[in-house]
């Protein structure tokens, strides 16, 4: 590892100009807002309260798909997402590892209502370790991205809507805290409280939050 670090370049060269960066960001923001309405406002609310050095670990969920394209990161290497195979259930265990490694520095997990259930048992680990870890669950009551893809392909949606559990009761059962914000202001408060809490907090966010 030491040898690899010596050989790795300290910075990445780029020929992008400031105007090109600004133009690309504006284009991507407009595309995201058109394709996934209602998410950008929640991204902005998260940016308002998350410390600049927050490290994010996200799952396969529409909130993450949108946020990782438009969220203005202050540092490189601070957003981790399961690119490639797209493993559902990645966010929570990865965020736990990230928080253990980072100590007092902030970490936030972002998962969808379906993906979270792949590894929800890791809540027990976060509770045992008393990790100050906000766990944002984006709940649209379905596998939204797959449904959208089926509709776009003129396929009748099938097996994309599931019965969700009560996420707050699950959090309580494990000994974790829970918040269910109904407005963007409530969401901001929930993030701040979770970052300061002596243990993990499940933040159950319905996909229509920005309309509340």
C-alpha positions in Angstrom: 0.0 0.0 0.0 2.8 2.4 0.8 4.4 1.8 -2.6 1.1 2.4 -4.3 0.6 5.7 -2.5 4.0 6.8 -3.6 3.2 6.1 -7.3 -0.3 7.6 -7.2 -0.6 11.1 -8.5 -1.3 13.8 -5.8 -3.9 15.6 -8.0 -5.9 14.8 -11.0 -5.2 16.9 -14.0 -8.2 18.4 -15.9 -8.7 20.6 -18.9 -12.2 21.7 -17.8 -12.6 25.5 -17.5 -14.7 27.1 -14.7 -17.4 28.0 -17.3 -17.6 24.4 -18.6 -18.0 23.2 -15.0 -20.7 25.7 -14.3 -22.5 24.9 -17.5 -22.3 21.1 -16.9 -23.6 21.5 -13.4 -26.6 23.6 -14.6 -27.3 21.0 -17.3 -27.2 18.1 -14.9 -29.3 19.9 -12.3 -32.0 20.6 -14.9 -32.0 17.0 -16.1 -32.3 15.6 -12.6 -35.1 18.0 -11.7 -37.0 17.0 -14.8 -36.4 13.2 -14.4 -36.9 13.0 -10.7 -39.0 16.0 -9.4 -39.1 16.7 -5.7 -35.6 15.4 -4.9 -33.5 18.5 -5.5 -35.2 20.4 -2.7 -34.3 17.6 -0.2 -30.7 17.6 -1.5 -30.5 21.3 -0.9 -31.9 20.8 2.6 -29.3 18.2 3.3 -26.5 20.4 2.1 -27.7 23.2 4.3 -27.1 21.2 7.5 -24.5 18.5 6.7 -20.9 19.5 7.7 -18.6 20.2 4.7 -16.5 17.1 5.5 -19.4 14.7 5.8 -18.8 11.3 4.1 -21.8 9.8 2.4 -22.5 6.1 1.8 -25.5 5.5 -0.5 -27.5 2.6 -1.7 -29.3 2.0 -5.0 -32.1 4.4 -4.6 -33.5 7.3 -6.6 -32.5 9.9 -4.0 -28.9 8.8 -4.3 -29.1 8.7 -8.1 -30.1 12.3 -8.1 -28.0 13.5 -5.2 -24.7 12.1 -6.4 -25.1 14.0 -9.7 -25.9 17.4 -8.2 -24.8 17.5 -4.6 -21.9 20.1 -4.4 -19.2 18.2 -2.6 -16.5 20.2 -0.8 -13.9 17.4 -0.9 -13.1 14.5 -3.3 -13.6 10.9 -2.2 -16.4 11.7 0.2 -19.4 10.0 -1.6 -19.3 6.2 -1.8 -21.8 4.4 -4.0 -22.0 0.8 -5.3 -21.2 1.5 -8.9 -21.0 -1.4 -11.4 -22.9 -4.4 -10.0 -25.1 -2.0 -7.9 -25.3 -4.1 -4.7 -28.5 -3.4 -2.8 -27.9 -3.2 1.0 -24.5 -1.5 0.6 -25.1 1.7 2.4 -25.6 0.8 6.1 -22.7 -1.7 6.6 -20.4 0.5 4.5 -21.4 3.6 6.5 -20.8 1.7 9.8 -17.3 0.9 8.6 -16.8 4.5 7.5 -17.9 5.9 10.8 -15.7 3.5 12.8 -12.7 4.6 10.6 -13.5 8.4 10.8 -14.2 8.6 14.5 -15.8 11.9 15.4 -16.1 13.1 11.8 -19.6 13.0 10.3 -20.9 10.1 8.2 -24.4 9.8 6.7 -26.0 6.7 5.2 -28.6 7.0 2.4 -30.8 4.0 1.5 -34.0 3.2 -0.3 -37.0 1.6 1.4 -36.3 -1.7 -0.3 -32.5 -1.7 -0.3 -32.4 -0.8 3.4 -34.1 -4.1 4.2 -31.3 -6.2 2.7 -29.0 -5.3 5.6 -31.2 -3.7 8.2 -29.9 -6.2 10.8 -26.7 -4.1 10.9 -28.7 -1.5 12.9 -27.8 -3.8 15.8 -24.1 -3.3 15.1 -24.5 0.5 14.9 -26.4 0.5 18.2 -23.8 -1.7 20.0 -21.0 0.6 18.8 -23.0 3.8 19.8 -22.3 5.4 16.4 -23.7 8.9 15.8 -25.0 7.9 12.4 -27.9 9.4 10.5 -29.5 6.7 8.3 -31.8 8.3 5.7 -34.4 6.0 4.2 -35.9 7.3 1.0 -39.4 5.8 0.9 -41.4 5.8 -2.3 -43.2 2.6 -1.5 -41.7 0.7 -4.4 -38.7 -0.1 -6.6 -39.2 3.2 -8.3 -36.3 3.2 -10.7 -37.3 -0.3 -12.0 -40.9 0.7 -12.3 -39.9 3.8 -14.3 -37.7 1.7 -16.5 -40.5 -0.7 -17.2 -42.9 2.1 -18.1 -40.3 3.7 -20.4 -39.9 0.4 -22.2 -43.7 0.1 -22.5 -43.7 -2.9 -20.1 -46.6 -3.2 -17.6 -44.9 -2.8 -14.1 -44.7 -6.1 -12.3 -43.4 -7.0 -8.8 -42.2 -3.5 -8.1 -44.5 -2.5 -5.2 -43.9 -4.0 -1.8 -45.5 -3.8 1.6 -43.1 -1.8 3.8 -42.6 -2.4 7.5 -42.9 0.4 10.1 -39.3 1.6 9.9 -39.5 3.6 13.2 -40.7 0.5 15.0 -37.8 -1.4 13.6 -35.4 1.3 14.7 -36.9 1.2 18.2 -36.7 -2.6 18.4 -33.0 -2.4 17.8 -32.6 0.4 20.3 -31.9 3.1 17.7 -33.5 6.5 17.5 -36.0 7.4 14.8 -37.4 10.5 13.1 -40.1 10.8 10.5 -39.9 14.4 9.2 -42.9 15.7 7.3 -41.4 19.0 6.1 -38.0 20.1 4.9 -37.4 22.1 8.1 -38.2 18.9 10.1 -35.7 17.0 7.9 -32.9 19.5 8.6 -33.6 19.3 12.4 -33.6 15.5 12.2 -30.2 15.4 10.5 -28.6 17.8 13.0 -30.1 15.9 15.9 -28.9 12.6 14.5 -25.3 13.9 14.0 -25.2 14.8 17.7 -26.9 11.7 19.1 -25.0 9.0 21.0 -26.2 6.3 18.6 -27.7 5.7 15.2 -30.9 7.4 14.0 -33.2 6.1 11.3 -34.7 9.1 9.4 -37.7 7.9 7.5 -38.3 10.3 4.6 -41.3 9.9 2.3 -40.6 10.8 -1.3 -43.2 13.6 -1.2 -41.4 15.4 1.6 -40.7 18.5 -0.5 -44.5 18.9 -1.0 -45.1 18.9 2.8 
